[in-house]
Amino acid sequence: MNAPVIHRDILKLHVAAVEAMRPLRFLGLLPRGTVGHVDVKDESALEFLADKSEGLSLMDLCGAEMELGRSLGRNVGIILRSGLRDAEIETIPALAEPTRAVR
């Protein structure tokens, strides 16, 4: 079963809603398989790169994944740029497709 395509403007609205509720700023959409805690076989899952703001807790991060996943109707994984190490610091942000890009 193929996941329905999410219109870019709708995706941006849902991302902005989560940003308004949680101390996160989404930087981009990552290719499938980048986030380790999302099942690679889940073809409908979306994976994001984000920056944390002051006060972000693990509960906030998990809540953001759940809220965004619920509103988009698919699994969502978020990794924080501050959690990247070594070669990941350059390679993963280079893979991110900006969520704010107009298409």
C-alpha positions in Angstrom: 0.0 0.0 0.0 1.4 3.4 -1.0 1.1 6.3 1.5 -0.8 9.3 0.2 1.3 12.2 -0.9 1.2 15.1 1.5 0.8 18.5 -0.1 3.8 20.7 0.8 1.7 23.6 2.1 -0.2 21.2 4.4 3.1 19.7 5.7 4.4 23.2 6.5 1.2 24.1 8.4 1.5 21.0 10.6 5.2 21.6 11.2 4.4 25.2 12.2 1.7 24.0 14.6 4.1 21.7 16.3 6.8 24.4 16.4 4.3 26.7 18.2 3.6 24.1 20.9 7.1 22.7 21.5 10.6 24.3 21.8 11.7 23.0 18.4 12.6 24.5 15.0 12.3 22.1 12.1 15.2 22.4 9.6 14.3 19.9 7.0 12.9 16.6 5.8 15.4 13.8 5.8 15.6 10.7 3.4 13.9 7.6 4.7 16.3 5.5 6.9 18.2 8.4 8.3 16.5 8.4 11.8 17.5 5.2 13.6 14.3 4.8 15.6 12.0 4.8 12.6 11.4 1.4 10.9 13.2 1.5 7.5 10.4 -0.7 6.1 7.8 1.9 6.9 7.5 3.6 3.5 5.0 6.2 4.7 7.2 7.4 7.6 8.7 10.9 7.6 11.9 11.9 9.2 13.0 15.4 10.2 16.0 17.3 11.3 15.4 19.9 14.0 17.1 22.4 16.3 16.1 22.4 19.9 15.3 25.6 21.8 15.8 26.2 25.4 13.8 24.0 27.7 13.3 21.1 25.3 12.9 17.8 27.2 12.8 14.3 26.0 9.0 14.3 26.6 8.7 17.4 24.4 10.6 15.7 21.6 8.5 12.5 21.9 5.4 14.6 22.1 6.3 16.4 18.9 6.8 13.1 17.1 3.5 11.9 18.2 1.6 15.1 17.5 3.1 15.5 14.0 2.6 11.8 13.3 -1.1 12.0 14.4 -1.8 15.1 12.3 0.0 13.6 9.2 -1.4 10.1 9.6 2.0 8.4 9.6 5.0 7.7 11.7 7.4 10.5 12.3 11.0 10.6 13.5 12.9 13.7 14.6 16.6 13.9 15.2 18.2 17.0 16.7 21.2 18.7 15.0 22.8 19.0 18.5 22.8 15.2 18.8 24.8 14.6 15.7 28.4 13.5 16.1 31.6 13.3 14.0 30.9 13.0 10.3 27.1 13.2 10.9 27.5 16.9 11.6 28.1 17.6 8.0 26.5 14.8 6.1 23.0 14.6 7.7 22.2 18.4 7.4 23.3 18.2 3.8 20.7 15.5 3.1 17.8 17.6 4.6 15.3 19.1 2.2 14.2 22.4 3.8 10.7 22.3 5.2 10.2 26.0 4.5 11.2 25.8 0.9 8.5 26.9 -1.5 7.7 24.4 -4.2 
